[in-house]
């Protein structure tokens, strides 16, 4: 389940509308969703808050490189241009973020 979701997160940034059966960037364009429960503890204050977009794994990795992106996540991608800004910032190093997510999807789960 978790590996599937991580791959879905990558496809949201790399796939096409025709290959996905939904629009690309549909997770962060989602209206009325809940913040992704996989957010690291540094984003705990976001959990369960109704907001406009879903925080996906590539966005979490991008926040490490672009700390100002955190403000976009905090406001739930609700300002005009937020989705375009996230897409633009991730495009600088999309392959790296997607590779980091792919590595996560292969990690063994430690109970």
C-alpha positions as CSV (number, residue, x, y, z in Angstrom):
1,X,0.0,0.0,0.0
2,X,2.6,2.5,1.0
3,X,4.9,1.7,-2.0
4,X,1.9,2.1,-4.3
5,X,1.1,5.5,-2.9
6,X,4.7,6.6,-3.2
7,X,4.8,5.6,-6.8
8,X,1.5,7.4,-7.3
9,X,3.1,10.5,-5.9
10,X,5.9,10.3,-8.4
11,X,3.5,9.7,-11.3
12,X,1.5,12.8,-10.3
13,X,4.6,14.9,-11.3
14,X,5.9,12.7,-14.2
15,X,2.9,11.1,-15.8
16,X,0.6,12.5,-18.5
17,X,-3.1,13.0,-18.2
18,X,-3.7,10.2,-20.7
19,X,-1.4,7.7,-19.1
20,X,-2.7,8.5,-15.6
21,X,-6.4,8.7,-16.3
22,X,-6.5,11.9,-14.3
23,X,-4.8,15.3,-14.7
24,X,-1.2,15.6,-13.8
25,X,-0.6,17.4,-10.5
26,X,-4.1,16.4,-9.5
27,X,-3.0,15.7,-5.9
28,X,-1.9,19.2,-5.2
29,X,-4.8,20.6,-7.1
30,X,-7.2,18.5,-5.0
31,X,-10.0,20.5,-3.4
32,X,-11.0,19.7,0.2
33,X,-8.6,16.9,0.8
34,X,-6.7,16.2,4.0
35,X,-3.0,16.7,4.4
36,X,-1.0,13.5,3.6
37,X,-0.7,11.4,6.8
38,X,2.8,10.4,5.6
39,X,4.2,13.9,6.4
40,X,7.3,13.8,8.6
41,X,7.0,15.0,12.2
42,X,8.2,18.4,11.2
43,X,4.8,18.9,9.5
44,X,2.6,17.4,12.2
45,X,0.7,20.6,12.7
46,X,-0.7,20.1,9.2
47,X,-2.3,16.7,9.8
48,X,-6.0,16.5,9.4
49,X,-6.5,20.1,8.4
50,X,-8.9,20.6,5.6
51,X,-6.9,22.3,2.8
52,X,-6.8,22.6,-1.0
53,X,-4.0,20.2,-1.9
54,X,-2.4,17.0,-0.9
55,X,1.2,17.1,0.2
56,X,3.1,14.4,-1.7
57,X,6.5,12.8,-1.2
58,X,8.3,14.8,-3.9
59,X,7.0,18.0,-2.3
60,X,8.4,16.9,1.1
61,X,11.9,16.3,-0.5
62,X,11.7,19.7,-2.3
63,X,11.0,21.5,1.0
64,X,14.5,20.4,2.1
65,X,16.0,22.3,-0.9
66,X,13.5,25.1,-1.0
67,X,12.5,25.9,2.6
68,X,10.2,28.7,1.5
69,X,8.0,26.1,-0.1
70,X,6.9,25.3,3.5
71,X,4.7,28.5,3.5
72,X,2.9,27.2,0.3
73,X,2.2,23.9,2.0
74,X,1.1,25.6,5.3
75,X,-1.5,27.7,3.4
76,X,-2.7,24.6,1.6
77,X,-1.8,25.7,-2.0
78,X,-4.7,28.1,-1.9
79,X,-3.1,31.2,-3.3
80,X,-3.3,31.7,-7.1
81,X,-0.1,30.4,-8.6
82,X,0.9,28.1,-5.7
83,X,0.5,24.9,-7.8
84,X,2.5,26.4,-10.6
85,X,5.2,27.5,-8.2
86,X,5.5,24.0,-6.7
87,X,5.6,22.5,-10.2
88,X,8.3,25.0,-11.2
89,X,10.5,24.4,-8.2
90,X,10.2,20.6,-8.4
91,X,11.0,20.8,-12.2
92,X,14.6,22.0,-11.2
93,X,15.4,18.6,-9.8
94,X,12.4,16.4,-10.5
95,X,14.6,13.3,-11.3
96,X,16.3,13.5,-7.9
97,X,13.1,13.9,-5.9
98,X,11.5,11.0,-7.8
99,X,14.6,8.9,-7.3
100,X,14.4,9.6,-3.5
101,X,10.8,8.5,-3.5
102,X,11.6,5.4,-5.4
103,X,14.2,4.5,-2.8
104,X,11.7,4.9,-0.1
105,X,9.2,2.6,-1.8
106,X,11.9,-0.2,-1.7
107,X,12.8,0.2,2.0
108,X,11.8,-2.6,4.3
109,X,9.2,-1.8,6.9
110,X,10.6,-2.1,10.4
111,X,8.0,-3.0,13.0
